[in-house]
Amino acid sequence: MDKKQKLKIELARDRADTWARDYARITAQREKARKAAAQAISAFRNATISVTVDDSTYRVLPLTVASLPLLTDLASYIQLPPYTEADKELLHQLDKEIPETIRDVVPIIEPKLVSRQSVEDAEDAAEFLLDYVSWALAEGVENTLQRVTPAEPEGVTLANSLSPALGLGGVLATFGKPELLPAASLSAPLATFTAAEKFPELAHALIGQPEYVVVCSPAGHSAADLVAAISQ
């Protein structure tokens, strides 16, 4: 094999190795985001308080500044750039096949103390690697890797908690229709002794002075109904 062809293989190897490393990093970041979101979902669900009025049960989630990291973790996952079928086809070989091929071409690049069979196998691997790199470049692999890389989530504020882009509304929807209210909507009527005595769990939850609350109402009811019940 002449030096020109060997150099071509080396360049293809280096380029494919960079892609494979980038893909491994991106995959790890996305998996980390998935796990953090799962923990955030569990934490939010566990933080809700059941409030029963007559025969109807509401779920209330207090939101404080301490809720922001959890909301960020959830939003990070919700806002992950999606993989299209074309992306999967383009990138899946970077997981195992390309790293293995890169190892297989070593006898060409460093031919010392290798058998003839090893070199022949390496030549087959090199042909595959060159074809893959040429195809991947034409398909825009570098732009694809950049596009699917996780970024910092946008719009994460307590006031924006129920935005679909943050995901909290979907998490809490299993408890009922979620509505975001200033915490004072509940804490003000609970300031009376009678209300606090009637709804002790809710009164206790609001001691931490949350900025907002999410009220999940059962079918046929709304957050306004809960406010009215507390205010009586």
N, C-alpha and C positions, 0 to 999 in steps of 0.2 A: 504494500500500500504506500502510495507516494505521500510526501509531506503535506501537499495541498489538501488531499482527502482526509488525512489524519487531523489536520487543523479544523477542517469543516466539522468533523465528528466531535472534536473537543468543544467547539463553539456551541454545537447543538446540545452537548451534554451539559455545559454550564448554563445555558438558557433553560433547558428543561429542569435542571436541578433547582434553579431559582423559582420557577413556577411551582414545583412540587413542595418546596419549603414554604412558599407563600400560601399555598392551598392548605397545608398542614396547620399553619398558624391561623388561617381564617376558620378552618373547621373547629379548631380548639376554642377560638373566641366565641363562635356560634354555640357550641356545646356549653360553654361556661355561661352564656346568656340564658340558655334554656334552663339550666339547673337553678340559676339565681331567680329566674321568673317563677319556677315551681315553688321555691321557698317563699317568695313574696306572696304568691297566691294562697299558700297555706297560712301565712301570717295574717293576711287580710281577713280570711275566712274565720280564723280563730279569734280575731279581735272584734268581731261583730257581737252585739248584745241583743238578745231577744227581749222585745217589749210587747206584752199582751194587753190589748184593749178589748174588753168584752170577749168575743170568741175569735178575734183577729190578732195574728202575731206579726209584728213588724221586726225587721232586723236593722240595727243602727250601727254604723261604723264611724267612730270619731277619727278625724284626721288632724294630726299635729305636724309640726315641722319634722318630727322624728319619722313621719310617714313618707317623707320625700325620698329617702334612699330606696325604700321598697317600691315606691311608685316608679322610680328611675329604672330599677331592675326589671320591672314588668314592662315598661315602655321600651326598654332596650330590646327585649325579645319580640314584642309586637311590631316594632319598627325594623326588624332585620330585613335586609333586602331579600326578596324572594328568589329562589332558584327556578328558572324555567326548565322545561324538558331539554331544550337546546343546551342550557348551561350544564346540566347533569351529564349529557352526552360528551360535552367538551372537556369537562373537568374530572370525571370519575377515574380516568386512567392515571391521573396525578397522585392518586391515593396509594396504590401499590405497584401497578404495572410499570409506570415510568421509573420510580426509584429502583425497582429490580432491574430494569433495562440499563439504567445508568451504571449499576454495579457490573452488569454483564459485558459492558464495552471496555472495562478496565484493561483486559489483555491487549487491546489495540493501542491504547494510550500509554500503557506501561507494560510493554511486551516481555520484560525480563522474566526468565524462569517460568514460562508457561508453555503448555503443550500445544501442538499443532491443532488438536481438537478444540482446545480452549479458544484459540485465535479464530477458528472457523465459526464457532458458536458466537463469538464476539462480533464477527462481521455480520452475522444475521441480525444480532441485536442492534448493531449500528444502523443497518438499513431500516429497521423498524423505527428507530429513534429519529433518524433524519426525516422519514416520511411523516411521523407524528408532529415534529416541530414545524415542518413546512405547512401541514394541514392546520395545526393549532394557531399559527400566526395568521393564516388566511381567515380563520374563523374569529379572530380578535380575542385570543385567550387573555392577553394582558389587560385589556379593557374589562373583560368579564370578571377577572380576579379583583380588579379595583372596584367594580360595581357591587359585588357580593360581600365586600369587606364591611363588617359592622362599624357603625358610626355612633357618635353620641346621640342619644334620643333628643327629640325636639319637643318643646311645649310642655315640659314637666313642671307644673305648678299645682298647688292644692286647688286653686280656683278652676283649674282645667281638668280636674281629676276624672270626670266622666267623659272626656273626649274619647272617641273611638280609637284614636292614635295612641292612647295610654293603656287601654285594655281593662281598666278597673271595672267599668260598667258591665262588661261581659262576664267578668269573674263573679260579680255580685248578683247578676240577673237571675241566677238560680234561686235566690231568696225572695225575689219579687221585683217589681219595677223600681230601679234605683233613681233617686233624686238627690241632688246636692243642695244643701242648705247652709247658711251661716250657722255656726254652732249656737249663736245667741238665740236663734229661733226656738231652740229647746231649753237652753240654760236659763233664759229669762223667766219663762213660766215655772220652771223647776225651782226657782229661788224661793218660792213659798214653801212653808213647812208641809202643808197638806200634799202638794204635788210630789215633793221629795220623798215623803213617806209612802206615797202610793206607787212611785216608780223608783225604788231604791237603787236597782242595778244601773239604770240610766243616769241617775243623779251622781252615782259614784264614778261612772265612766267619764262624766263631764268635769270632774274635779281637775283633770289635767289640762283644762282650758284649751280644748281643740279649737282650731280656726273654723273648721267646717265639719259637717256630719253628712254621711250618705244614709238616707232613709230608704230601705227597701220595703215597699208596701205590698200586702197581699192583693189578690185580684179584687177589683171593685173598690179599692181604697187608694189613697194618695198620702203623701207626706203631710199635706195640710190637715188631713183627718187626725193624724197623730198629734200634731201641734194643738189642734182644737181640743183633743181629749186631755192633754196635759194641762191646758189652760183653764179647764173647768174647775 
